[in-house]
Amino acid sequence: MSRYIMIRRLRFPAILLLIGATWLLHTTGLINHPWHWFWPLLLILLGVIMLAERAALAADGGYPVGPYAGQPYPGQPYQGPPVAGVPPYSGQPENPATTQDSGKNPEGGQS
C-alpha cells in the first residue's frame, strides 16, 4: 500500500483525536472555549495532512496505480465473470411480450 493512501486513511482519525484532545483540555479547565481553539487547530491539521499527502505523492512518483476506494474502475463497466452456457446480457429481452390490441380482439384484449 502506498504512503499516499495510508495518509488519506489517517485523515478522519486525526480529526477525531483533535476533537477529543480539545474537549479534554476544556474538561480539565485548561481552556475556556473549546470551539475557539478547535477550528484554528483543525485548519492547521488539515494543512499538515495535505502537505504530507503531496510529499508522499512526490516520493512515490504520482498517484497510485490500481483500483482502490474512490477511484473509478478503468475501462468497461464490470459485467461479472463469464458463465458457461449463458450468453452475455445485451440489454434487450430475448422474447418480447406480445401486446393485445382492442381492435383485433372484440372482447377488449385485456384480462
C-alpha positions as CSV (number, residue, x, y, z in Angstrom):
1,M,0.0,0.0,0.0
2,S,1.4,3.4,-0.9
3,R,2.1,6.1,1.7
4,Y,-0.4,8.4,0.0
5,I,-3.3,6.1,0.7
6,M,-2.1,5.5,4.2
7,I,-2.0,9.2,4.9
8,R,-5.5,9.7,3.4
9,R,-6.9,7.0,5.6
10,L,-5.5,8.7,8.7
11,R,-7.3,12.0,8.0
12,F,-10.6,11.2,9.8
13,P,-9.0,9.5,12.8
14,A,-6.7,12.6,13.2
15,I,-9.7,14.9,13.2
16,L,-11.4,12.7,15.9
17,L,-8.2,12.8,18.0
18,L,-8.2,16.6,17.7
19,I,-11.8,16.8,18.8
20,G,-11.1,14.6,21.8
21,A,-8.0,16.4,22.8
22,T,-9.6,19.8,22.6
23,W,-12.6,18.8,24.7
24,L,-10.4,17.0,27.2
25,L,-8.5,20.2,27.7
26,H,-11.8,22.0,28.2
27,T,-13.0,19.4,30.7
28,T,-9.8,19.7,32.8
29,G,-10.2,23.5,32.8
30,L,-7.0,24.4,30.8
31,I,-9.1,26.2,28.1
32,N,-12.4,28.0,28.5
33,H,-13.9,27.9,25.0
34,P,-13.0,24.7,23.1
35,W,-14.6,26.0,19.8
36,H,-12.2,29.0,19.7
37,W,-9.3,26.5,19.9
38,F,-10.7,23.7,17.8
39,W,-11.3,25.4,14.4
40,P,-7.8,27.0,14.0
41,L,-6.2,23.7,15.1
42,L,-8.4,21.9,12.6
43,L,-7.3,24.1,9.7
44,I,-3.6,23.6,10.8
45,L,-4.1,19.8,11.0
46,L,-5.8,19.7,7.5
47,G,-2.9,21.8,6.1
48,V,-0.3,19.5,7.6
49,I,-2.1,16.4,6.3
50,M,-2.4,17.9,2.8
51,L,1.3,18.7,2.8
52,A,2.1,15.1,3.9
53,E,-0.1,13.7,1.1
54,R,1.7,15.9,-1.5
55,A,5.1,14.8,-0.2
56,A,4.1,11.1,-0.3
57,L,2.9,11.6,-3.9
58,A,6.1,13.2,-4.9
59,A,8.2,10.5,-3.3
60,D,6.1,7.7,-4.9
61,G,6.2,9.3,-8.3
62,G,2.5,10.2,-8.7
63,Y,-0.9,8.8,-8.0
64,P,-1.0,5.1,-7.1
65,V,-2.0,2.7,-9.9
66,G,-4.8,0.3,-9.5
67,P,-8.4,0.5,-8.2
68,Y,-9.0,1.5,-4.7
69,A,-11.9,3.1,-2.9
70,G,-12.8,6.3,-4.6
71,Q,-11.1,5.6,-7.9
72,P,-13.4,4.6,-10.8
73,Y,-13.0,1.2,-12.4
74,P,-10.8,1.5,-15.5
75,G,-12.3,0.5,-18.9
76,Q,-15.7,-1.0,-19.4
77,P,-18.3,-1.4,-16.6
78,Y,-17.9,-4.7,-14.7
79,Q,-20.0,-7.4,-16.3
80,G,-19.2,-10.2,-13.9
81,P,-17.3,-13.5,-14.7
82,P,-18.5,-15.4,-17.7
83,V,-20.7,-18.4,-17.0
84,A,-20.6,-21.4,-19.3
85,G,-23.6,-21.8,-21.4
86,V,-25.1,-18.4,-20.6
87,P,-24.9,-15.7,-23.2
88,P,-23.9,-12.2,-22.0
89,Y,-26.7,-9.8,-21.3
90,S,-27.4,-7.5,-24.2
91,G,-29.9,-5.2,-22.6
92,Q,-32.7,-6.4,-24.8
93,P,-35.3,-9.0,-23.8
94,E,-35.0,-12.3,-25.7
95,N,-38.8,-12.9,-26.0
96,P,-40.6,-9.5,-26.1
97,A,-44.1,-9.6,-24.7
98,T,-46.9,-9.6,-27.3
99,T,-49.4,-6.8,-26.9
100,Q,-53.1,-7.3,-27.4
101,D,-54.9,-4.6,-29.3
102,S,-58.5,-4.0,-28.5
103,G,-59.2,-3.5,-32.2
104,K,-58.1,-7.1,-33.0
105,N,-59.9,-8.8,-30.1
106,P,-63.6,-8.0,-29.8
107,E,-63.6,-8.7,-26.1
108,G,-61.2,-5.9,-25.3
109,G,-57.9,-7.9,-25.3
110,Q,-57.1,-7.4,-21.6
111,S,-57.6,-10.0,-18.9
